Amino acid sequence: MKESEWFFSDPKHLRREKEKARQIRQSQWWKNLRARNRCHYCGNTVPARQLSMDHRIPISRGGKSERKNLVPSCKPCNNLKKNMMLDEWEAYLASQDNLHD
């Protein structure tokens, strides 16, 4: 399958969802979620300021910037997950002995 078949390429969608994410980062809901100091993926304790917003379904693959699709993620997990869908990410995790080594 070609990469272009995997990724949502509507620039308007990408811009709109990135702008929504910027707005949500300022919300009390996001600040409260981040204040738990926990990465959604690996469960590690991480200072809130070091957690980033991750789209469980990446916006590049049609995901939206809405609460049910946003989770706090440590930078190593977010960098490793990239554009993976949840099933791809779970398969990747299952293949790793220790995620952060």
C-alpha positions in Angstrom: 0.0 0.0 0.0 1.4 3.4 -0.9 1.9 6.0 1.8 -0.5 8.3 0.2 -3.2 5.7 0.8 -2.4 5.6 4.5 -2.4 9.3 5.2 -5.1 11.9 5.2 -3.8 14.7 3.0 -6.4 17.4 3.2 -4.4 20.5 4.3 -7.5 22.2 5.6 -8.3 19.3 7.9 -4.7 19.3 9.2 -4.6 23.0 9.8 -8.1 23.0 11.5 -7.2 20.1 13.8 -3.8 21.5 14.7 -5.5 24.8 15.6 -8.1 23.0 17.7 -5.3 21.2 19.5 -3.5 24.5 20.3 -6.8 25.8 21.8 -7.3 22.6 23.9 -3.8 22.8 25.3 -4.9 26.0 27.0 -8.1 24.4 28.5 -8.5 23.5 32.1 -9.5 20.0 31.0 -6.1 19.4 29.4 -4.2 21.0 32.3 -6.0 18.7 34.8 -5.2 15.6 32.6 -1.6 16.6 32.3 -1.4 17.3 36.0 -1.7 13.6 36.7 1.9 13.3 35.6 1.4 10.0 33.8 2.1 8.9 30.3 -1.0 7.3 28.8 1.1 4.8 26.9 3.9 3.6 29.2 2.4 4.6 32.5 5.6 6.3 33.6 5.5 9.2 36.0 6.6 12.3 34.1 6.5 16.0 35.1 3.4 17.7 33.6 5.5 20.1 31.6 7.3 17.2 29.9 4.1 15.6 28.7 2.9 16.3 25.2 -0.5 16.0 23.6 -0.9 12.9 21.5 -3.7 12.1 19.1 -4.5 8.5 19.6 -5.7 8.5 16.0 -3.2 10.8 14.3 -4.7 13.8 12.5 -2.6 12.8 9.5 -4.7 9.6 9.4 -8.1 11.4 9.8 -8.1 11.8 13.6 -9.6 14.8 15.2 -8.6 17.1 18.0 -11.3 16.2 20.5 -11.1 15.0 24.1 -11.8 11.3 23.3 -8.8 11.3 20.9 -6.3 13.2 23.0 -4.0 11.7 25.7 -0.9 12.9 27.6 2.3 11.2 26.3 5.9 11.3 27.4 8.2 12.5 24.6 9.8 9.1 24.0 6.4 7.4 23.5 5.1 10.2 21.4 8.2 10.2 19.2 8.1 6.4 18.8 4.3 6.3 18.1 4.5 9.0 15.3 1.7 8.4 12.9 0.8 4.9 14.1 -2.8 3.9 14.6 -3.6 2.3 18.0 -3.5 -1.3 16.7 -0.1 -0.6 15.0 1.2 1.0 18.2 0.0 -1.9 20.3 1.7 -4.4 17.9 4.9 -2.3 18.1 4.8 -2.3 22.0 4.2 -6.0 22.0 7.4 -6.5 20.0 9.5 -4.5 22.4 11.1 -5.8 25.6 11.5 -2.4 27.3 10.1 0.6 25.6 12.5 3.2 27.0 15.8 1.3 26.7 
